Amino acid sequence: MVSQEQRRRQLAREKFLRQQQRRTEARRKSRVRNSVIASALGVVLVGSLGLYTAGAFDQDEDQDKSNANAEATPSAEAPSKAPDPCEKPAEGKVASKTWKKEPAMSIDESAKYTMTLETTCGTIDMALKASAAPHTVNSFEFLAGEGYFDHSTCHRLTTNGIYVLQCGDPTGTGTGGPGYTIPDENLKDKSLKDDTYPAGTVAMANTGQKDSGGSQFFLVYEDSPLPPSYTPFGTVSADGLKVLKKIAEAGDSTGAGDGAPNATVVIDKATVSES
């Protein structure tokens, strides 16, 4: 007999598989549309191709429809919005750089690395797993050094079913990427037990296809049922988790547990350092 917990995990997995299928089709249509627009205007579209979308963590179409229906019901009340617990972003512009291929390996896989996100909501430190996920850590060391994440928003917060904050897209749309992809790594990490990403995990988002990670990543602030398909490459510090939970408490823009954070979450500065 299937337990309630097993059924909950099964439903969560099925939901994300449906999401991935919809996003694959949406990205195909987006590429065709963008190609037509580019031909007509004679310009190059930067950052809108959607080739490196974080597939498992884009807004769910079914959820959008149910929210619309709820809003149309006279008895439905709009959710109250919690106060913004964060500060104003530092002055500066988001990077628009892209690269054609993954950067050459330059990190010492035997060394310890730390990534620090100085955000409008507080500092989030995380220990990186260089030996277990060298390509991923090397890519983040490169991108952080290029200022790629600076002034970018964390564009998605989920507070229902799974509990993550998603960042790493300079466009803030969930469709941006660095122009290259990196291989999946460390999918058999000992921390991923029972198809669950534990609180504190830092993992790569992807399109739902193998080796499709780019720059988008998610920070888990509560244990979240997910299949082991997303490269775990770091662990958030205890103080960093407090920042994440503060962001989560402010809720999301939809009020349904999946949307843009109500908190103003901007990465003022991202650095990766060897310790």
Buried (B, 14 or more C-beta within 10 A) or exposed (E): EEEEEEEEBEEBBEBBEEBBEBBBEBBEEBBEEBEEEBEEEEEEEEBBBBBBBBBBBBBBEEBBEEBEEBEEEEEEEEBEEEEBBBEEBEEEEBBEEBBEEBBEEEBEEEEEBBBBBBBBBBBBBBBBBBBBBBBBBBBBBBBBEBBBBBBBBBBBBBBEBBBBBBBBBBBBBBBBBBBBBBBBBBBEBEEBEEBBBBBBBBBBBBBBEEEBBBBBBBBBBBBBBBBBBBBBBBBBBEEBBBBBBBBBEBBBBBBBBBBBBBBBBBBBBBBBEEE
